């Protein structure tokens, strides 16, 4: 899940923060399914997520571009993961 957090300052300026959400099962006295939201940030030309670091964008379109690029990088990473391993014995 993705969203854009919009912060508006007292002078009317808006800043846009792209975020990604993951489902989390929370346990305790009550068990419930919630969403953990993290900010998408650029670090050394790669995308990562953070709760403590915020990367602000001047327009909603810039934030949307970050989300689309992040989604693309996640798909590329998934494509490079090992699905299974086999072994061929050599005599």
PDB file of N, CA, C and O in Angstrom, chain B, residues numbered from 101:
ATOM      1  N   UNK B 101       0.844  -1.174   0.000  1.00  0.00           N
ATOM      2  CA  UNK B 101       0.000   0.000   0.000  1.00  0.00           C
ATOM      3  C   UNK B 101       0.890   1.239   0.000  1.00  0.00           C
ATOM      4  O   UNK B 101       1.961   1.250   0.607  1.00  0.00           O
ATOM      5  N   UNK B 102       0.452   2.232  -0.658  1.00  0.00           N
ATOM      6  CA  UNK B 102       1.217   3.470  -0.767  1.00  0.00           C
ATOM      7  C   UNK B 102       0.300   4.657  -0.486  1.00  0.00           C
ATOM      8  O   UNK B 102      -0.909   4.594  -0.708  1.00  0.00           O
ATOM      9  N   UNK B 103       0.899   5.739   0.007  1.00  0.00           N
ATOM     10  CA  UNK B 103       0.140   6.977   0.211  1.00  0.00           C
ATOM     11  C   UNK B 103       1.121   8.142   0.196  1.00  0.00           C
ATOM     12  O   UNK B 103       2.338   7.963   0.257  1.00  0.00           O
ATOM     13  N   UNK B 104       0.555   9.334   0.114  1.00  0.00           N
ATOM     14  CA  UNK B 104       1.345  10.562   0.207  1.00  0.00           C
ATOM     15  C   UNK B 104       0.857  11.318   1.435  1.00  0.00           C
ATOM     16  O   UNK B 104      -0.321  11.660   1.544  1.00  0.00           O
ATOM     17  N   UNK B 105       1.772  11.570   2.346  1.00  0.00           N
ATOM     18  CA  UNK B 105       1.464  12.369   3.529  1.00  0.00           C
ATOM     19  C   UNK B 105       1.666  13.831   3.146  1.00  0.00           C
ATOM     20  O   UNK B 105       2.727  14.199   2.642  1.00  0.00           O
ATOM     21  N   UNK B 106       0.666  14.658   3.381  1.00  0.00           N
ATOM     22  CA  UNK B 106       0.728  16.079   3.014  1.00  0.00           C
ATOM     23  C   UNK B 106       0.792  16.903   4.290  1.00  0.00           C
ATOM     24  O   UNK B 106      -0.105  16.838   5.131  1.00  0.00           O
ATOM     25  N   UNK B 107       1.862  17.679   4.424  1.00  0.00           N
ATOM     26  CA  UNK B 107       2.014  18.573   5.572  1.00  0.00           C
ATOM     27  C   UNK B 107       1.868  20.008   5.083  1.00  0.00           C
ATOM     28  O   UNK B 107       2.557  20.430   4.155  1.00  0.00           O
ATOM     29  N   UNK B 108       0.974  20.746   5.710  1.00  0.00           N
ATOM     30  CA  UNK B 108       0.765  22.142   5.344  1.00  0.00           C
ATOM     31  C   UNK B 108       1.235  23.021   6.502  1.00  0.00           C
ATOM     32  O   UNK B 108       0.823  22.836   7.647  1.00  0.00           O
ATOM     33  N   UNK B 109       2.103  23.979   6.183  1.00  0.00           N
ATOM     34  CA  UNK B 109       2.622  24.870   7.221  1.00  0.00           C
ATOM     35  C   UNK B 109       1.662  26.040   7.441  1.00  0.00           C
ATOM     36  O   UNK B 109       0.714  26.231   6.678  1.00  0.00           O
ATOM     37  N   UNK B 110       1.917  26.810   8.483  1.00  0.00           N
ATOM     38  CA  UNK B 110       1.056  27.947   8.807  1.00  0.00           C
ATOM     39  C   UNK B 110       1.006  28.985   7.693  1.00  0.00           C
ATOM     40  O   UNK B 110       0.017  29.707   7.568  1.00  0.00           O
ATOM     41  N   UNK B 111       2.061  29.071   6.880  1.00  0.00           N
ATOM     42  CA  UNK B 111       2.059  30.047   5.789  1.00  0.00           C
ATOM     43  C   UNK B 111       1.419  29.501   4.516  1.00  0.00           C
ATOM     44  O   UNK B 111       1.436  30.173   3.485  1.00  0.00           O
ATOM     45  N   UNK B 112       0.855  28.293   4.570  1.00  0.00           N
ATOM     46  CA  UNK B 112       0.136  27.728   3.438  1.00  0.00           C
ATOM     47  C   UNK B 112       0.964  26.831   2.534  1.00  0.00           C
ATOM     48  O   UNK B 112       0.409  26.199   1.635  1.00  0.00           O
ATOM     49  N   UNK B 113       2.272  26.752   2.742  1.00  0.00           N
ATOM     50  CA  UNK B 113       3.111  25.881   1.920  1.00  0.00           C
ATOM     51  C   UNK B 113       2.820  24.424   2.241  1.00  0.00           C
ATOM     52  O   UNK B 113       2.586  24.059   3.394  1.00  0.00           O
ATOM     53  N   UNK B 114       2.840  23.600   1.203  1.00  0.00           N
ATOM     54  CA  UNK B 114       2.607  22.172   1.380  1.00  0.00           C
ATOM     55  C   UNK B 114       3.868  21.404   1.026  1.00  0.00           C
ATOM     56  O   UNK B 114       4.592  21.761   0.097  1.00  0.00           O
ATOM     57  N   UNK B 115       4.115  20.355   1.774  1.00  0.00           N
ATOM     58  CA  UNK B 115       5.210  19.436   1.511  1.00  0.00           C
ATOM     59  C   UNK B 115       4.610  18.034   1.431  1.00  0.00           C
ATOM     60  O   UNK B 115       3.683  17.700   2.168  1.00  0.00           O
ATOM     61  N   UNK B 116       5.148  17.231   0.536  1.00  0.00           N
ATOM     62  CA  UNK B 116       4.600  15.909   0.258  1.00  0.00           C
ATOM     63  C   UNK B 116       5.621  14.837   0.611  1.00  0.00           C
ATOM     64  O   UNK B 116       6.784  14.922   0.215  1.00  0.00           O
ATOM     65  N   UNK B 117       5.182  13.830   1.357  1.00  0.00           N
ATOM     66  CA  UNK B 117       6.065  12.760   1.814  1.00  0.00           C
ATOM     67  C   UNK B 117       5.512  11.430   1.301  1.00  0.00           C
ATOM     68  O   UNK B 117       4.434  11.011   1.724  1.00  0.00           O
ATOM     69  N   UNK B 118       6.234  10.753   0.390  1.00  0.00           N
ATOM     70  CA  UNK B 118       5.772   9.448  -0.084  1.00  0.00           C
ATOM     71  C   UNK B 118       5.981   8.387   0.996  1.00  0.00           C
ATOM     72  O   UNK B 118       7.021   8.351   1.654  1.00  0.00           O
ATOM     73  N   UNK B 119       4.971   7.520   1.168  1.00  0.00           N
ATOM     74  CA  UNK B 119       5.052   6.496   2.197  1.00  0.00           C
ATOM     75  C   UNK B 119       4.605   5.140   1.655  1.00  0.00           C
ATOM     76  O   UNK B 119       3.828   5.053   0.705  1.00  0.00           O
ATOM     77  N   UNK B 120       5.119   4.088   2.284  1.00  0.00           N
ATOM     78  CA  UNK B 120       4.728   2.718   1.962  1.00  0.00           C
ATOM     79  C   UNK B 120       4.219   2.077   3.245  1.00  0.00           C
ATOM     80  O   UNK B 120       4.772   2.296   4.323  1.00  0.00           O
ATOM     81  N   UNK B 121       3.166   1.290   3.120  1.00  0.00           N
ATOM     82  CA  UNK B 121       2.576   0.633   4.282  1.00  0.00           C
ATOM     83  C   UNK B 121       2.651  -0.870   4.159  1.00  0.00           C
ATOM     84  O   UNK B 121       2.464  -1.428   3.078  1.00  0.00           O
ATOM     85  N   UNK B 122       2.927  -1.526   5.281  1.00  0.00           N
ATOM     86  CA  UNK B 122       2.923  -2.981   5.324  1.00  0.00           C
ATOM     87  C   UNK B 122       1.974  -3.427   6.415  1.00  0.00           C
ATOM     88  O   UNK B 122       1.868  -2.787   7.462  1.00  0.00           O
ATOM     89  N   UNK B 123       1.290  -4.522   6.167  1.00  0.00           N
ATOM     90  CA  UNK B 123       0.354  -5.062   7.156  1.00  0.00           C
ATOM     91  C   UNK B 123       1.138  -5.680   8.299  1.00  0.00           C
ATOM     92  O   UNK B 123       2.109  -6.404   8.080  1.00  0.00           O
ATOM     93  N   UNK B 124       0.716  -5.394   9.503  1.00  0.00           N
ATOM     94  CA  UNK B 124       1.357  -5.932  10.699  1.00  0.00           C
ATOM     95  C   UNK B 124       0.284  -6.497  11.617  1.00  0.00           C
ATOM     96  O   UNK B 124      -0.742  -5.863  11.864  1.00  0.00           O
ATOM     97  N   UNK B 125       0.538  -7.695  12.114  1.00  0.00           N
ATOM     98  CA  UNK B 125      -0.347  -8.302  13.090  1.00  0.00           C
ATOM     99  C   UNK B 125       0.127  -7.882  14.466  1.00  0.00           C
ATOM    100  O   UNK B 125       1.258  -8.177  14.851  1.00  0.00           O
ATOM    101  N   UNK B 126      -0.719  -7.200  15.205  1.00  0.00           N
ATOM    102  CA  UNK B 126      -0.368  -6.720  16.538  1.00  0.00           C
ATOM    103  C   UNK B 126      -1.036  -7.623  17.566  1.00  0.00           C
ATOM    104  O   UNK B 126      -2.221  -7.941  17.463  1.00  0.00           O
ATOM    105  N   UNK B 127      -0.253  -8.026  18.554  1.00  0.00           N
ATOM    106  CA  UNK B 127      -0.803  -8.898  19.577  1.00  0.00           C
ATOM    107  C   UNK B 127      -0.670  -8.247  20.941  1.00  0.00           C
ATOM    108  O   UNK B 127       0.138  -7.339  21.133  1.00  0.00           O
ATOM    109  N   UNK B 128      -1.422  -8.690  21.829  1.00  0.00           N
ATOM    110  CA  UNK B 128      -1.472  -8.164  23.190  1.00  0.00           C
ATOM    111  C   UNK B 128      -2.767  -8.676  23.792  1.00  0.00           C
ATOM    112  O   UNK B 128      -3.133  -9.834  23.590  1.00  0.00           O
ATOM    113  N   UNK B 129      -3.450  -7.834  24.517  1.00  0.00           N
ATOM    114  CA  UNK B 129      -4.768  -8.234  25.028  1.00  0.00           C
ATOM    115  C   UNK B 129      -5.756  -8.401  23.888  1.00  0.00           C
ATOM    116  O   UNK B 129      -6.665  -9.229  23.941  1.00  0.00           O
ATOM    117  N   UNK B 130      -5.553  -7.588  22.848  1.00  0.00           N
ATOM    118  CA  UNK B 130      -6.404  -7.652  21.663  1.00  0.00           C
ATOM    119  C   UNK B 130      -5.499  -7.894  20.462  1.00  0.00           C
ATOM    120  O   UNK B 130      -4.439  -7.279  20.344  1.00  0.00           O
ATOM    121  N   UNK B 131      -5.915  -8.789  19.574  1.00  0.00           N
ATOM    122  CA  UNK B 131      -5.164  -9.055  18.350  1.00  0.00           C
ATOM    123  C   UNK B 131      -5.855  -8.310  17.215  1.00  0.00           C
ATOM    124  O   UNK B 131      -7.065  -8.434  17.026  1.00  0.00           O
ATOM    125  N   UNK B 132      -5.079  -7.539  16.463  1.00  0.00           N
ATOM    126  CA  UNK B 132      -5.669  -6.819  15.341  1.00  0.00           C
ATOM    127  C   UNK B 132      -4.632  -6.632  14.248  1.00  0.00           C
ATOM    128  O   UNK B 132      -3.427  -6.635  14.503  1.00  0.00           O
ATOM    129  N   UNK B 133      -5.117  -6.473  13.038  1.00  0.00           N
ATOM    130  CA  UNK B 133      -4.260  -6.256  11.876  1.00  0.00           C
ATOM    131  C   UNK B 133      -4.200  -4.764  11.606  1.00  0.00           C
ATOM    132  O   UNK B 133      -5.228  -4.127  11.375  1.00  0.00           O
ATOM    133  N   UNK B 134      -3.012  -4.211  11.634  1.00  0.00           N
ATOM    134  CA  UNK B 134      -2.839  -2.784  11.393  1.00  0.00           C
ATOM    135  C   UNK B 134      -1.879  -2.551  10.245  1.00  0.00           C
ATOM    136  O   UNK B 134      -1.369  -3.502   9.652  1.00  0.00           O
ATOM    137  N   UNK B 135      -1.634  -1.308   9.936  1.00  0.00           N
ATOM    138  CA  UNK B 135      -0.704  -0.936   8.877  1.00  0.00           C
ATOM    139  C   UNK B 135       0.423  -0.120   9.467  1.00  0.00           C
ATOM    140  O   UNK B 135       0.194   0.849  10.191  1.00  0.00           O
ATOM    141  N   UNK B 136       1.645  -0.520   9.152  1.00  0.00           N
ATOM    142  CA  UNK B 136       2.828   0.224   9.571  1.00  0.00           C
ATOM    143  C   UNK B 136       3.264   1.080   8.381  1.00  0.00           C
ATOM    144  O   UNK B 136       3.614   0.554   7.325  1.00  0.00           O
ATOM    145  N   UNK B 137       3.239   2.392   8.558  1.00  0.00           N
ATOM    146  CA  UNK B 137       3.608   3.315   7.483  1.00  0.00           C
ATOM    147  C   UNK B 137       5.043   3.787   7.683  1.00  0.00           C
ATOM    148  O   UNK B 137       5.438   4.164   8.787  1.00  0.00           O
ATOM    149  N   UNK B 138       5.821   3.760   6.597  1.00  0.00           N
ATOM    150  CA  UNK B 138       7.200   4.229   6.623  1.00  0.00           C
ATOM    151  C   UNK B 138       7.421   5.204   5.477  1.00  0.00           C
ATOM    152  O   UNK B 138       6.812   5.072   4.415  1.00  0.00           O
ATOM    153  N   UNK B 139       8.294   6.183   5.694  1.00  0.00           N
ATOM    154  CA  UNK B 139       8.629   7.155   4.658  1.00  0.00           C
ATOM    155  C   UNK B 139       9.581   6.529   3.650  1.00  0.00           C
ATOM    156  O   UNK B 139      10.486   5.784   4.024  1.00  0.00           O
ATOM    157  N   UNK B 140       9.376   6.829   2.378  1.00  0.00           N
ATOM    158  CA  UNK B 140      10.288   6.387   1.325  1.00  0.00           C
ATOM    159  C   UNK B 140      11.326   7.481   1.150  1.00  0.00           C
ATOM    160  O   UNK B 140      10.981   8.637   0.907  1.00  0.00           O
ATOM    161  N   UNK B 141      12.588   7.119   1.273  1.00  0.00           N
ATOM    162  CA  UNK B 141      13.660   8.102   1.132  1.00  0.00           C
ATOM    163  C   UNK B 141      14.691   7.601   0.124  1.00  0.00           C
ATOM    164  O   UNK B 141      14.807   6.402  -0.129  1.00  0.00           O
ATOM    165  N   UNK B 142      15.433   8.544  -0.441  1.00  0.00           N
ATOM    166  CA  UNK B 142      16.505   8.228  -1.372  1.00  0.00           C
ATOM    167  C   UNK B 142      17.822   8.311  -0.620  1.00  0.00           C
ATOM    168  O   UNK B 142      18.112   9.303   0.048  1.00  0.00           O
ATOM    169  N   UNK B 143      18.619   7.246  -0.740  1.00  0.00           N
ATOM    170  CA  UNK B 143      19.906   7.202  -0.050  1.00  0.00           C
ATOM    171  C   UNK B 143      20.934   6.614  -1.017  1.00  0.00           C
ATOM    172  O   UNK B 143      20.848   5.443  -1.389  1.00  0.00           O
ATOM    173  N   UNK B 144      21.895   7.427  -1.418  1.00  0.00           N
ATOM    174  CA  UNK B 144      22.937   6.996  -2.367  1.00  0.00           C
ATOM    175  C   UNK B 144      22.313   6.427  -3.646  1.00  0.00           C
ATOM    176  O   UNK B 144      22.703   5.353  -4.104  1.00  0.00           O
ATOM    177  N   UNK B 145      21.353   7.144  -4.217  1.00  0.00           N
ATOM    178  CA  UNK B 145      20.668   6.767  -5.458  1.00  0.00           C
ATOM    179  C   UNK B 145      19.904   5.454  -5.360  1.00  0.00           C
ATOM    180  O   UNK B 145      19.619   4.828  -6.382  1.00  0.00           O
ATOM    181  N   UNK B 146      19.569   5.028  -4.151  1.00  0.00           N
ATOM    182  CA  UNK B 146      18.741   3.849  -3.935  1.00  0.00           C
ATOM    183  C   UNK B 146      17.597   4.245  -3.004  1.00  0.00           C
ATOM    184  O   UNK B 146      17.700   5.210  -2.246  1.00  0.00           O
ATOM    185  N   UNK B 147      16.527   3.497  -3.074  1.00  0.00           N
ATOM    186  CA  UNK B 147      15.375   3.783  -2.224  1.00  0.00           C
ATOM    187  C   UNK B 147      15.403   2.901  -0.993  1.00  0.00           C
ATOM    188  O   UNK B 147      15.767   1.727  -1.059  1.00  0.00           O
ATOM    189  N   UNK B 148      15.017   3.477   0.124  1.00  0.00           N
ATOM    190  CA  UNK B 148      14.904   2.751   1.378  1.00  0.00           C
ATOM    191  C   UNK B 148      13.736   3.342   2.150  1.00  0.00           C
ATOM    192  O   UNK B 148      13.136   4.324   1.714  1.00  0.00           O
ATOM    193  N   UNK B 149      13.413   2.761   3.275  1.00  0.00           N
ATOM    194  CA  UNK B 149      12.312   3.278   4.083  1.00  0.00           C
ATOM    195  C   UNK B 149      12.822   3.620   5.477  1.00  0.00           C
ATOM    196  O   UNK B 149      13.814   3.064   5.947  1.00  0.00           O
ATOM    197  N   UNK B 150      12.130   4.538   6.122  1.00  0.00           N
ATOM    198  CA  UNK B 150      12.541   4.980   7.449  1.00  0.00           C
ATOM    199  C   UNK B 150      11.353   5.548   8.207  1.00  0.00           C
ATOM    200  O   UNK B 150      10.448   6.145   7.626  1.00  0.00           O
ATOM    201  N   UNK B 151      11.378   5.349   9.508  1.00  0.00           N
ATOM    202  CA  UNK B 151      10.390   5.995  10.381  1.00  0.00           C
ATOM    203  C   UNK B 151      10.913   7.323  10.890  1.00  0.00           C
ATOM    204  O   UNK B 151      10.134   8.243  11.139  1.00  0.00           O
ATOM    205  N   UNK B 152      12.229   7.434  11.048  1.00  0.00           N
ATOM    206  CA  UNK B 152      12.819   8.617  11.663  1.00  0.00           C
ATOM    207  C   UNK B 152      13.282   9.680  10.696  1.00  0.00           C
ATOM    208  O   UNK B 152      13.449  10.837  11.082  1.00  0.00           O
ATOM    209  N   UNK B 153      13.494   9.308   9.440  1.00  0.00           N
ATOM    210  CA  UNK B 153      13.979  10.266   8.446  1.00  0.00           C
ATOM    211  C   UNK B 153      12.843  10.604   7.495  1.00  0.00           C
ATOM    212  O   UNK B 153      12.104   9.722   7.058  1.00  0.00           O
ATOM    213  N   UNK B 154      12.709  11.878   7.181  1.00  0.00           N
ATOM    214  CA  UNK B 154      11.674  12.339   6.259  1.00  0.00           C
ATOM    215  C   UNK B 154      12.320  13.051   5.093  1.00  0.00           C
ATOM    216  O   UNK B 154      13.212  13.879   5.278  1.00  0.00           O
ATOM    217  N   UNK B 155      11.870  12.727   3.884  1.00  0.00           N
ATOM    218  CA  UNK B 155      12.328  13.416   2.682  1.00  0.00           C
ATOM    219  C   UNK B 155      11.122  14.157   2.109  1.00  0.00           C
ATOM    220  O   UNK B 155      10.150  13.540   1.672  1.00  0.00           O
ATOM    221  N   UNK B 156      11.197  15.480   2.117  1.00  0.00           N
ATOM    222  CA  UNK B 156      10.074  16.307   1.670  1.00  0.00           C
ATOM    223  C   UNK B 156      10.178  16.616   0.182  1.00  0.00           C
ATOM    224  O   UNK B 156      11.272  16.782  -0.356  1.00  0.00           O
ATOM    225  N   UNK B 157       9.025  16.691  -0.472  1.00  0.00           N
ATOM    226  CA  UNK B 157       8.957  17.041  -1.889  1.00  0.00           C
ATOM    227  C   UNK B 157       8.020  18.234  -2.059  1.00  0.00           C
ATOM    228  O   UNK B 157       7.048  18.383  -1.320  1.00  0.00           O
ATOM    229  N   UNK B 158       8.324  19.073  -3.036  1.00  0.00           N
ATOM    230  CA  UNK B 158       7.569  20.312  -3.225  1.00  0.00           C
ATOM    231  C   UNK B 158       6.226  20.118  -3.908  1.00  0.00           C
ATOM    232  O   UNK B 158       5.325  20.941  -3.743  1.00  0.00           O
ATOM    233  N   UNK B 159       6.077  19.038  -4.678  1.00  0.00           N
ATOM    234  CA  UNK B 159       4.811  18.814  -5.377  1.00  0.00           C
ATOM    235  C   UNK B 159       4.346  17.378  -5.156  1.00  0.00           C
ATOM    236  O   UNK B 159       5.130  16.484  -4.841  1.00  0.00           O
ATOM    237  N   UNK B 160       3.065  17.199  -5.329  1.00  0.00           N
ATOM    238  CA  UNK B 160       2.495  15.857  -5.218  1.00  0.00           C
ATOM    239  C   UNK B 160       3.042  14.956  -6.318  1.00  0.00           C
ATOM    240  O   UNK B 160       3.255  13.764  -6.098  1.00  0.00           O
ATOM    241  N   UNK B 161       3.268  15.518  -7.491  1.00  0.00           N
ATOM    242  CA  UNK B 161       3.786  14.735  -8.608  1.00  0.00           C
ATOM    243  C   UNK B 161       5.186  14.187  -8.301  1.00  0.00           C
ATOM    244  O   UNK B 161       5.496  13.048  -8.651  1.00  0.00           O
ATOM    245  N   UNK B 162       6.027  14.993  -7.650  1.00  0.00           N
ATOM    246  CA  UNK B 162       7.359  14.511  -7.260  1.00  0.00           C
ATOM    247  C   UNK B 162       7.229  13.323  -6.316  1.00  0.00           C
ATOM    248  O   UNK B 162       7.955  12.338  -6.450  1.00  0.00           O
ATOM    249  N   UNK B 163       6.312  13.412  -5.369  1.00  0.00           N
ATOM    250  CA  UNK B 163       6.099  12.313  -4.429  1.00  0.00           C
ATOM    251  C   UNK B 163       5.567  11.072  -5.150  1.00  0.00           C
ATOM    252  O   UNK B 163       5.978   9.954  -4.840  1.00  0.00           O
ATOM    253  N   UNK B 164       4.659  11.263  -6.109  1.00  0.00           N
ATOM    254  CA  UNK B 164       4.161  10.134  -6.907  1.00  0.00           C
ATOM    255  C   UNK B 164       5.285   9.481  -7.703  1.00  0.00           C
ATOM    256  O   UNK B 164       5.330   8.257  -7.826  1.00  0.00           O
ATOM    257  N   UNK B 165       6.193  10.294  -8.243  1.00  0.00           N
ATOM    258  CA  UNK B 165       7.323   9.751  -8.994  1.00  0.00           C
ATOM    259  C   UNK B 165       8.213   8.887  -8.104  1.00  0.00           C
ATOM    260  O   UNK B 165       8.707   7.844  -8.532  1.00  0.00           O
ATOM    261  N   UNK B 166       8.410   9.327  -6.872  1.00  0.00           N
ATOM    262  CA  UNK B 166       9.213   8.538  -5.922  1.00  0.00           C
ATOM    263  C   UNK B 166       8.526   7.206  -5.648  1.00  0.00           C
ATOM    264  O   UNK B 166       9.184   6.166  -5.618  1.00  0.00           O
ATOM    265  N   UNK B 167       7.215   7.224  -5.449  1.00  0.00           N
ATOM    266  CA  UNK B 167       6.479   5.979  -5.186  1.00  0.00           C
ATOM    267  C   UNK B 167       6.607   5.032  -6.373  1.00  0.00           C
ATOM    268  O   UNK B 167       6.868   3.844  -6.184  1.00  0.00           O
ATOM    269  N   UNK B 168       6.431   5.531  -7.580  1.00  0.00           N
ATOM    270  CA  UNK B 168       6.535   4.676  -8.766  1.00  0.00           C
ATOM    271  C   UNK B 168       7.943   4.099  -8.916  1.00  0.00           C
ATOM    272  O   UNK B 168       8.099   2.926  -9.254  1.00  0.00           O
ATOM    273  N   UNK B 169       8.961   4.909  -8.668  1.00  0.00           N
ATOM    274  CA  UNK B 169      10.342   4.426  -8.746  1.00  0.00           C
ATOM    275  C   UNK B 169      10.614   3.397  -7.652  1.00  0.00           C
ATOM    276  O   UNK B 169      11.306   2.407  -7.890  1.00  0.00           O
ATOM    277  N   UNK B 170      10.077   3.625  -6.461  1.00  0.00           N
ATOM    278  CA  UNK B 170      10.237   2.673  -5.364  1.00  0.00           C
ATOM    279  C   UNK B 170       9.584   1.341  -5.717  1.00  0.00           C
ATOM    280  O   UNK B 170      10.173   0.282  -5.502  1.00  0.00           O
ATOM    281  N   UNK B 171       8.364   1.392  -6.260  1.00  0.00           N
ATOM    282  CA  UNK B 171       7.669   0.171  -6.655  1.00  0.00           C
ATOM    283  C   UNK B 171       8.479  -0.601  -7.692  1.00  0.00           C
ATOM    284  O   UNK B 171       8.576  -1.826  -7.624  1.00  0.00           O
ATOM    285  N   UNK B 172       9.057   0.114  -8.646  1.00  0.00           N
ATOM    286  CA  UNK B 172       9.871  -0.520  -9.687  1.00  0.00           C
ATOM    287  C   UNK B 172      11.102  -1.181  -9.080  1.00  0.00           C
ATOM    288  O   UNK B 172      11.459  -2.294  -9.468  1.00  0.00           O
ATOM    289  N   UNK B 173      11.757  -0.508  -8.129  1.00  0.00           N
ATOM    290  CA  UNK B 173      12.952  -1.081  -7.509  1.00  0.00           C
ATOM    291  C   UNK B 173      12.613  -2.318  -6.672  1.00  0.00           C
ATOM    292  O   UNK B 173      13.402  -3.261  -6.613  1.00  0.00           O
ATOM    293  N   UNK B 174      11.436  -2.314  -6.023  1.00  0.00           N
ATOM    294  CA  UNK B 174      11.011  -3.485  -5.251  1.00  0.00           C
ATOM    295  C   UNK B 174      10.784  -4.671  -6.188  1.00  0.00           C
ATOM    296  O   UNK B 174      11.173  -5.795  -5.868  1.00  0.00           O
ATOM    297  N   UNK B 175      10.156  -4.430  -7.342  1.00  0.00           N
ATOM    298  CA  UNK B 175       9.930  -5.509  -8.311  1.00  0.00           C
ATOM    299  C   UNK B 175      11.251  -6.053  -8.846  1.00  0.00           C
ATOM    300  O   UNK B 175      11.398  -7.263  -9.016  1.00  0.00           O
ATOM    301  N   UNK B 176      12.217  -5.166  -9.113  1.00  0.00           N
ATOM    302  CA  UNK B 176      13.517  -5.605  -9.596  1.00  0.00           C
ATOM    303  C   UNK B 176      14.231  -6.445  -8.541  1.00  0.00           C
ATOM    304  O   UNK B 176      14.835  -7.467  -8.866  1.00  0.00           O
ATOM    305  N   UNK B 177      14.165  -6.019  -7.279  1.00  0.00           N
ATOM    306  CA  UNK B 177      14.791  -6.785  -6.200  1.00  0.00           C
ATOM    307  C   UNK B 177      14.149  -8.156  -6.067  1.00  0.00           C
ATOM    308  O   UNK B 177      14.846  -9.152  -5.872  1.00  0.00           O
ATOM    309  N   UNK B 178      12.823  -8.216  -6.172  1.00  0.00           N
ATOM    310  CA  UNK B 178      12.132  -9.506  -6.100  1.00  0.00           C
ATOM    311  C   UNK B 178      12.564 -10.415  -7.242  1.00  0.00           C
ATOM    312  O   UNK B 178      12.739 -11.618  -7.047  1.00  0.00           O
ATOM    313  N   UNK B 179      12.735  -9.850  -8.422  1.00  0.00           N
ATOM    314  CA  UNK B 179      13.147 -10.638  -9.576  1.00  0.00           C
ATOM    315  C   UNK B 179      14.549 -11.206  -9.430  1.00  0.00           C
ATOM    316  O   UNK B 179      14.866 -12.226 -10.040  1.00  0.00           O
ATOM    317  N   UNK B 180      15.387 -10.567  -8.636  1.00  0.00           N
ATOM    318  CA  UNK B 180      16.761 -11.027  -8.450  1.00  0.00           C
ATOM    319  C   UNK B 180      16.927 -11.988  -7.276  1.00  0.00           C
ATOM    320  O   UNK B 180      18.013 -12.534  -7.081  1.00  0.00           O
ATOM    321  N   UNK B 181      15.879 -12.204  -6.498  1.00  0.00           N
ATOM    322  CA  UNK B 181      15.963 -13.111  -5.359  1.00  0.00           C
ATOM    323  C   UNK B 181      15.983 -14.561  -5.852  1.00  0.00           C
ATOM    324  O   UNK B 181      15.410 -14.882  -6.893  1.00  0.00           O
ATOM    325  N   UNK B 182      16.641 -15.418  -5.099  1.00  0.00           N
ATOM    326  CA  UNK B 182      16.714 -16.834  -5.435  1.00  0.00           C
ATOM    327  C   UNK B 182      15.377 -17.492  -5.110  1.00  0.00           C
ATOM    328  O   UNK B 182      14.901 -17.427  -3.976  1.00  0.00           O
ATOM    329  N   UNK B 183      14.782 -18.124  -6.111  1.00  0.00           N
ATOM    330  CA  UNK B 183      13.499 -18.794  -5.919  1.00  0.00           C
ATOM    331  C   UNK B 183      13.710 -20.177  -5.316  1.00  0.00           C
ATOM    332  O   UNK B 183      13.036 -20.540  -4.352  1.00  0.00           O
ATOM    333  N   UNK B 184      14.635 -20.950  -5.872  1.00  0.00           N
ATOM    334  CA  UNK B 184      14.990 -22.242  -5.308  1.00  0.00           C
ATOM    335  C   UNK B 184      16.385 -22.606  -5.799  1.00  0.00           C
ATOM    336  O   UNK B 184      16.910 -21.988  -6.726  1.00  0.00           O
ATOM    337  N   UNK B 185      16.973 -23.605  -5.173  1.00  0.00           N
ATOM    338  CA  UNK B 185      18.317 -24.033  -5.511  1.00  0.00           C
ATOM    339  C   UNK B 185      18.309 -25.522  -5.809  1.00  0.00           C
ATOM    340  O   UNK B 185      17.686 -26.305  -5.092  1.00  0.00           O
ATOM    341  N   UNK B 186      19.000 -25.905  -6.863  1.00  0.00           N
ATOM    342  CA  UNK B 186      19.178 -27.320  -7.178  1.00  0.00           C
ATOM    343  C   UNK B 186      20.673 -27.605  -7.277  1.00  0.00           C
ATOM    344  O   UNK B 186      21.492 -26.696  -7.413  1.00  0.00           O
ATOM    345  N   UNK B 187      20.998 -28.869  -7.204  1.00  0.00           N
ATOM    346  CA  UNK B 187      22.402 -29.272  -7.286  1.00  0.00           C
ATOM    347  C   UNK B 187      22.548 -30.347  -8.345  1.00  0.00           C
ATOM    348  O   UNK B 187      21.697 -31.227  -8.473  1.00  0.00           O
ATOM    349  N   UNK B 188      23.624 -30.272  -9.099  1.00  0.00           N
ATOM    350  CA  UNK B 188      23.930 -31.282 -10.115  1.00  0.00           C
ATOM    351  C   UNK B 188      25.208 -31.969  -9.690  1.00  0.00           C
ATOM    352  O   UNK B 188      26.252 -31.334  -9.538  1.00  0.00           O
ATOM    353  N   UNK B 189      25.117 -33.273  -9.500  1.00  0.00           N
ATOM    354  CA  UNK B 189      26.266 -34.034  -9.069  1.00  0.00           C
ATOM    355  C   UNK B 189      27.179 -34.295 -10.263  1.00  0.00           C
ATOM    356  O   UNK B 189      26.707 -34.612 -11.355  1.00  0.00           O
ATOM    357  N   UNK B 190      28.460 -34.164 -10.056  1.00  0.00           N
ATOM    358  CA  UNK B 190      29.455 -34.384 -11.089  1.00  0.00           C
ATOM    359  C   UNK B 190      30.286 -35.602 -10.712  1.00  0.00           C
ATOM    360  O   UNK B 190      30.795 -35.696  -9.595  1.00  0.00           O
ATOM    361  N   UNK B 191      30.423 -36.554 -11.672  1.00  0.00           N
ATOM    362  CA  UNK B 191      31.231 -37.753 -11.424  1.00  0.00           C
ATOM    363  C   UNK B 191      32.691 -37.510 -11.705  1.00  0.00           C
ATOM    364  O   UNK B 191      33.509 -38.417 -11.547  1.00  0.00           O
TER     365      UNK B 191
END
